[in-house]
Amino acid sequence: MLKFGALLIGCGLLVACGQQEAAAPVPARPPAAPPTAAAPPPPAPAGAMAYIIEPADGARVTSPVRVVFGLKGIGVAPAGVDRNDAGHHHLLVDAPMPSNLGVPIANDEQHRHFGSG
């Protein structure tokens, strides 16, 4: 009897829900503008270098990994700061080098940003 009562209550709820008036259609939003490429980063000072000391390029490593960064003739600044005398490191993990360096690099598991200033 309990199962039959639950079935009747369930049917009653379905009927009650089905008697609501249809909602007015929601107007569609206009399509978002396509993303635009960011302006290219400002040029670094002559002779400036940001590099990774270890592990060596192409090294196969396991977690945890110790990464040592190096800088020459340039300072450190967080992402989004456009200064020609500062920047930050990007560590690409099992990812190809981006083809368009004028577009910001993602910040995810394969594209890590270091150097918060």
PyMOL commands that place a pseudoatom at each C-alpha (Angstrom):
pseudoatom trace, name=CA, resn=MET, resi=1, chain=A, elem=C, hetatm=0, pos=[0.000, 0.000, 0.000]
pseudoatom trace, name=CA, resn=LEU, resi=2, chain=A, elem=C, hetatm=0, pos=[2.915, 2.348, 0.748]
pseudoatom trace, name=CA, resn=LYS, resi=3, chain=A, elem=C, hetatm=0, pos=[4.267, 1.938, -2.806]
pseudoatom trace, name=CA, resn=PHE, resi=4, chain=A, elem=C, hetatm=0, pos=[0.831, 2.610, -4.311]
pseudoatom trace, name=CA, resn=GLY, resi=5, chain=A, elem=C, hetatm=0, pos=[0.437, 5.771, -2.166]
pseudoatom trace, name=CA, resn=ALA, resi=6, chain=A, elem=C, hetatm=0, pos=[3.864, 7.024, -3.246]
pseudoatom trace, name=CA, resn=LEU, resi=7, chain=A, elem=C, hetatm=0, pos=[2.923, 6.383, -6.882]
pseudoatom trace, name=CA, resn=LEU, resi=8, chain=A, elem=C, hetatm=0, pos=[-0.298, 8.406, -6.492]
pseudoatom trace, name=CA, resn=ILE, resi=9, chain=A, elem=C, hetatm=0, pos=[1.567, 11.292, -4.841]
pseudoatom trace, name=CA, resn=GLY, resi=10, chain=A, elem=C, hetatm=0, pos=[4.174, 11.216, -7.613]
pseudoatom trace, name=CA, resn=CYS, resi=11, chain=A, elem=C, hetatm=0, pos=[1.482, 11.311, -10.312]
pseudoatom trace, name=CA, resn=GLY, resi=12, chain=A, elem=C, hetatm=0, pos=[-0.270, 14.163, -8.517]
pseudoatom trace, name=CA, resn=LEU, resi=13, chain=A, elem=C, hetatm=0, pos=[2.952, 16.173, -8.471]
pseudoatom trace, name=CA, resn=LEU, resi=14, chain=A, elem=C, hetatm=0, pos=[3.489, 15.573, -12.175]
pseudoatom trace, name=CA, resn=VAL, resi=15, chain=A, elem=C, hetatm=0, pos=[-0.049, 16.712, -12.988]
pseudoatom trace, name=CA, resn=ALA, resi=16, chain=A, elem=C, hetatm=0, pos=[0.315, 19.790, -10.780]
pseudoatom trace, name=CA, resn=CYS, resi=17, chain=A, elem=C, hetatm=0, pos=[3.627, 20.685, -12.415]
pseudoatom trace, name=CA, resn=GLY, resi=18, chain=A, elem=C, hetatm=0, pos=[2.182, 20.201, -15.879]
pseudoatom trace, name=CA, resn=GLN, resi=19, chain=A, elem=C, hetatm=0, pos=[-0.576, 22.772, -15.304]
pseudoatom trace, name=CA, resn=GLN, resi=20, chain=A, elem=C, hetatm=0, pos=[1.734, 25.780, -15.015]
pseudoatom trace, name=CA, resn=GLU, resi=21, chain=A, elem=C, hetatm=0, pos=[1.492, 28.428, -17.673]
pseudoatom trace, name=CA, resn=ALA, resi=22, chain=A, elem=C, hetatm=0, pos=[4.296, 28.441, -20.183]
pseudoatom trace, name=CA, resn=ALA, resi=23, chain=A, elem=C, hetatm=0, pos=[6.920, 31.039, -19.413]
pseudoatom trace, name=CA, resn=ALA, resi=24, chain=A, elem=C, hetatm=0, pos=[7.362, 33.867, -21.872]
pseudoatom trace, name=CA, resn=PRO, resi=25, chain=A, elem=C, hetatm=0, pos=[10.275, 33.237, -24.227]
pseudoatom trace, name=CA, resn=VAL, resi=26, chain=A, elem=C, hetatm=0, pos=[13.507, 34.854, -23.145]
pseudoatom trace, name=CA, resn=PRO, resi=27, chain=A, elem=C, hetatm=0, pos=[15.025, 37.031, -25.849]
pseudoatom trace, name=CA, resn=ALA, resi=28, chain=A, elem=C, hetatm=0, pos=[18.349, 35.718, -27.097]
pseudoatom trace, name=CA, resn=ARG, resi=29, chain=A, elem=C, hetatm=0, pos=[21.462, 37.641, -26.180]
pseudoatom trace, name=CA, resn=PRO, resi=30, chain=A, elem=C, hetatm=0, pos=[23.398, 39.116, -29.055]
pseudoatom trace, name=CA, resn=PRO, resi=31, chain=A, elem=C, hetatm=0, pos=[26.523, 37.090, -29.821]
pseudoatom trace, name=CA, resn=ALA, resi=32, chain=A, elem=C, hetatm=0, pos=[29.612, 38.138, -27.908]
pseudoatom trace, name=CA, resn=ALA, resi=33, chain=A, elem=C, hetatm=0, pos=[32.308, 39.922, -29.829]
pseudoatom trace, name=CA, resn=PRO, resi=34, chain=A, elem=C, hetatm=0, pos=[35.144, 37.614, -30.851]
pseudoatom trace, name=CA, resn=PRO, resi=35, chain=A, elem=C, hetatm=0, pos=[38.214, 37.837, -28.621]
pseudoatom trace, name=CA, resn=THR, resi=36, chain=A, elem=C, hetatm=0, pos=[40.905, 40.143, -29.875]
pseudoatom trace, name=CA, resn=ALA, resi=37, chain=A, elem=C, hetatm=0, pos=[44.612, 39.561, -29.622]
pseudoatom trace, name=CA, resn=ALA, resi=38, chain=A, elem=C, hetatm=0, pos=[46.378, 41.488, -26.916]
pseudoatom trace, name=CA, resn=ALA, resi=39, chain=A, elem=C, hetatm=0, pos=[48.913, 44.094, -27.885]
pseudoatom trace, name=CA, resn=PRO, resi=40, chain=A, elem=C, hetatm=0, pos=[52.376, 42.604, -28.202]
pseudoatom trace, name=CA, resn=PRO, resi=41, chain=A, elem=C, hetatm=0, pos=[54.436, 42.839, -25.035]
pseudoatom trace, name=CA, resn=PRO, resi=42, chain=A, elem=C, hetatm=0, pos=[56.844, 45.758, -24.789]
pseudoatom trace, name=CA, resn=PRO, resi=43, chain=A, elem=C, hetatm=0, pos=[60.356, 44.940, -25.987]
pseudoatom trace, name=CA, resn=ALA, resi=44, chain=A, elem=C, hetatm=0, pos=[62.822, 43.760, -23.354]
pseudoatom trace, name=CA, resn=PRO, resi=45, chain=A, elem=C, hetatm=0, pos=[66.037, 45.691, -22.737]
pseudoatom trace, name=CA, resn=ALA, resi=46, chain=A, elem=C, hetatm=0, pos=[68.962, 44.711, -24.962]
pseudoatom trace, name=CA, resn=GLY, resi=47, chain=A, elem=C, hetatm=0, pos=[70.705, 41.617, -23.610]
pseudoatom trace, name=CA, resn=ALA, resi=48, chain=A, elem=C, hetatm=0, pos=[67.894, 40.773, -21.161]
pseudoatom trace, name=CA, resn=MET, resi=49, chain=A, elem=C, hetatm=0, pos=[67.217, 37.090, -20.604]
pseudoatom trace, name=CA, resn=ALA, resi=50, chain=A, elem=C, hetatm=0, pos=[64.773, 35.005, -18.606]
pseudoatom trace, name=CA, resn=TYR, resi=51, chain=A, elem=C, hetatm=0, pos=[65.687, 31.339, -18.504]
pseudoatom trace, name=CA, resn=ILE, resi=52, chain=A, elem=C, hetatm=0, pos=[65.338, 28.076, -16.603]
pseudoatom trace, name=CA, resn=ILE, resi=53, chain=A, elem=C, hetatm=0, pos=[68.521, 26.744, -15.020]
pseudoatom trace, name=CA, resn=GLU, resi=54, chain=A, elem=C, hetatm=0, pos=[67.124, 23.367, -14.022]
pseudoatom trace, name=CA, resn=PRO, resi=55, chain=A, elem=C, hetatm=0, pos=[65.743, 20.970, -14.981]
pseudoatom trace, name=CA, resn=ALA, resi=56, chain=A, elem=C, hetatm=0, pos=[67.429, 20.967, -18.383]
pseudoatom trace, name=CA, resn=ASP, resi=57, chain=A, elem=C, hetatm=0, pos=[65.244, 21.552, -21.439]
pseudoatom trace, name=CA, resn=GLY, resi=58, chain=A, elem=C, hetatm=0, pos=[63.640, 18.286, -22.500]
pseudoatom trace, name=CA, resn=ALA, resi=59, chain=A, elem=C, hetatm=0, pos=[64.454, 16.505, -19.218]
pseudoatom trace, name=CA, resn=ARG, resi=60, chain=A, elem=C, hetatm=0, pos=[61.994, 13.816, -18.158]
pseudoatom trace, name=CA, resn=VAL, resi=61, chain=A, elem=C, hetatm=0, pos=[61.110, 14.379, -14.515]
pseudoatom trace, name=CA, resn=THR, resi=62, chain=A, elem=C, hetatm=0, pos=[58.655, 13.099, -11.930]
pseudoatom trace, name=CA, resn=SER, resi=63, chain=A, elem=C, hetatm=0, pos=[56.810, 15.025, -9.264]
pseudoatom trace, name=CA, resn=PRO, resi=64, chain=A, elem=C, hetatm=0, pos=[57.873, 16.825, -7.174]
pseudoatom trace, name=CA, resn=VAL, resi=65, chain=A, elem=C, hetatm=0, pos=[60.168, 18.825, -9.438]
pseudoatom trace, name=CA, resn=ARG, resi=66, chain=A, elem=C, hetatm=0, pos=[62.585, 21.528, -8.341]
pseudoatom trace, name=CA, resn=VAL, resi=67, chain=A, elem=C, hetatm=0, pos=[62.686, 24.369, -10.864]
pseudoatom trace, name=CA, resn=VAL, resi=68, chain=A, elem=C, hetatm=0, pos=[65.412, 27.023, -10.752]
pseudoatom trace, name=CA, resn=PHE, resi=69, chain=A, elem=C, hetatm=0, pos=[64.803, 30.209, -12.743]
pseudoatom trace, name=CA, resn=GLY, resi=70, chain=A, elem=C, hetatm=0, pos=[67.352, 32.753, -13.896]
pseudoatom trace, name=CA, resn=LEU, resi=71, chain=A, elem=C, hetatm=0, pos=[67.197, 36.384, -14.998]
pseudoatom trace, name=CA, resn=LYS, resi=72, chain=A, elem=C, hetatm=0, pos=[69.770, 38.649, -16.612]
pseudoatom trace, name=CA, resn=GLY, resi=73, chain=A, elem=C, hetatm=0, pos=[69.271, 42.377, -17.165]
pseudoatom trace, name=CA, resn=ILE, resi=74, chain=A, elem=C, hetatm=0, pos=[65.563, 42.328, -16.302]
pseudoatom trace, name=CA, resn=GLY, resi=75, chain=A, elem=C, hetatm=0, pos=[63.343, 42.336, -13.187]
pseudoatom trace, name=CA, resn=VAL, resi=76, chain=A, elem=C, hetatm=0, pos=[60.290, 40.352, -12.087]
pseudoatom trace, name=CA, resn=ALA, resi=77, chain=A, elem=C, hetatm=0, pos=[56.683, 41.599, -12.306]
pseudoatom trace, name=CA, resn=PRO, resi=78, chain=A, elem=C, hetatm=0, pos=[53.304, 39.851, -12.072]
pseudoatom trace, name=CA, resn=ALA, resi=79, chain=A, elem=C, hetatm=0, pos=[51.261, 38.925, -15.132]
pseudoatom trace, name=CA, resn=GLY, resi=80, chain=A, elem=C, hetatm=0, pos=[49.409, 41.883, -16.603]
pseudoatom trace, name=CA, resn=VAL, resi=81, chain=A, elem=C, hetatm=0, pos=[52.096, 44.430, -15.739]
pseudoatom trace, name=CA, resn=ASP, resi=82, chain=A, elem=C, hetatm=0, pos=[53.431, 45.875, -18.997]
pseudoatom trace, name=CA, resn=ARG, resi=83, chain=A, elem=C, hetatm=0, pos=[56.965, 47.016, -18.274]
pseudoatom trace, name=CA, resn=ASN, resi=84, chain=A, elem=C, hetatm=0, pos=[59.867, 46.626, -20.650]
pseudoatom trace, name=CA, resn=ASP, resi=85, chain=A, elem=C, hetatm=0, pos=[62.266, 46.107, -17.728]
pseudoatom trace, name=CA, resn=ALA, resi=86, chain=A, elem=C, hetatm=0, pos=[60.331, 43.304, -15.972]
pseudoatom trace, name=CA, resn=GLY, resi=87, chain=A, elem=C, hetatm=0, pos=[58.398, 40.122, -16.662]
pseudoatom trace, name=CA, resn=HIS, resi=88, chain=A, elem=C, hetatm=0, pos=[57.752, 36.672, -15.226]
pseudoatom trace, name=CA, resn=HIS, resi=89, chain=A, elem=C, hetatm=0, pos=[58.536, 33.064, -16.094]
pseudoatom trace, name=CA, resn=HIS, resi=90, chain=A, elem=C, hetatm=0, pos=[56.190, 30.667, -17.878]
pseudoatom trace, name=CA, resn=LEU, resi=91, chain=A, elem=C, hetatm=0, pos=[56.740, 26.975, -17.321]
pseudoatom trace, name=CA, resn=LEU, resi=92, chain=A, elem=C, hetatm=0, pos=[55.123, 24.834, -20.028]
pseudoatom trace, name=CA, resn=VAL, resi=93, chain=A, elem=C, hetatm=0, pos=[54.432, 21.276, -18.871]
pseudoatom trace, name=CA, resn=ASP, resi=94, chain=A, elem=C, hetatm=0, pos=[53.925, 18.741, -21.665]
pseudoatom trace, name=CA, resn=ALA, resi=95, chain=A, elem=C, hetatm=0, pos=[52.713, 21.571, -23.908]
pseudoatom trace, name=CA, resn=PRO, resi=96, chain=A, elem=C, hetatm=0, pos=[54.028, 23.045, -27.167]
pseudoatom trace, name=CA, resn=MET, resi=97, chain=A, elem=C, hetatm=0, pos=[55.411, 26.559, -27.354]
pseudoatom trace, name=CA, resn=PRO, resi=98, chain=A, elem=C, hetatm=0, pos=[52.544, 28.965, -28.191]
pseudoatom trace, name=CA, resn=SER, resi=99, chain=A, elem=C, hetatm=0, pos=[52.614, 30.032, -31.835]
pseudoatom trace, name=CA, resn=ASN, resi=100, chain=A, elem=C, hetatm=0, pos=[51.421, 33.593, -31.122]
pseudoatom trace, name=CA, resn=LEU, resi=101, chain=A, elem=C, hetatm=0, pos=[53.465, 35.215, -28.364]
pseudoatom trace, name=CA, resn=GLY, resi=102, chain=A, elem=C, hetatm=0, pos=[51.361, 38.390, -28.606]
pseudoatom trace, name=CA, resn=VAL, resi=103, chain=A, elem=C, hetatm=0, pos=[48.431, 36.593, -26.928]
pseudoatom trace, name=CA, resn=PRO, resi=104, chain=A, elem=C, hetatm=0, pos=[48.464, 36.038, -23.139]
pseudoatom trace, name=CA, resn=ILE, resi=105, chain=A, elem=C, hetatm=0, pos=[49.529, 32.544, -22.107]
pseudoatom trace, name=CA, resn=ALA, resi=106, chain=A, elem=C, hetatm=0, pos=[46.897, 30.526, -20.244]
pseudoatom trace, name=CA, resn=ASN, resi=107, chain=A, elem=C, hetatm=0, pos=[47.357, 29.910, -16.520]
pseudoatom trace, name=CA, resn=ASP, resi=108, chain=A, elem=C, hetatm=0, pos=[46.446, 26.250, -16.068]
pseudoatom trace, name=CA, resn=GLU, resi=109, chain=A, elem=C, hetatm=0, pos=[48.062, 22.891, -15.247]
pseudoatom trace, name=CA, resn=GLN, resi=110, chain=A, elem=C, hetatm=0, pos=[50.122, 22.931, -18.451]
pseudoatom trace, name=CA, resn=HIS, resi=111, chain=A, elem=C, hetatm=0, pos=[51.000, 26.643, -18.439]
pseudoatom trace, name=CA, resn=ARG, resi=112, chain=A, elem=C, hetatm=0, pos=[52.325, 27.759, -15.054]
pseudoatom trace, name=CA, resn=HIS, resi=113, chain=A, elem=C, hetatm=0, pos=[53.214, 31.385, -14.258]
pseudoatom trace, name=CA, resn=PHE, resi=114, chain=A, elem=C, hetatm=0, pos=[55.979, 32.217, -11.774]
pseudoatom trace, name=CA, resn=GLY, resi=115, chain=A, elem=C, hetatm=0, pos=[57.132, 35.593, -10.567]
pseudoatom trace, name=CA, resn=SER, resi=116, chain=A, elem=C, hetatm=0, pos=[54.349, 37.494, -8.863]
pseudoatom trace, name=CA, resn=GLY, resi=117, chain=A, elem=C, hetatm=0, pos=[56.605, 40.460, -8.306]
for i in range(1, 117): cmd.bond("trace and resi %d" % i, "trace and resi %d" % (i + 1))
show_as sticks, trace
zoom trace
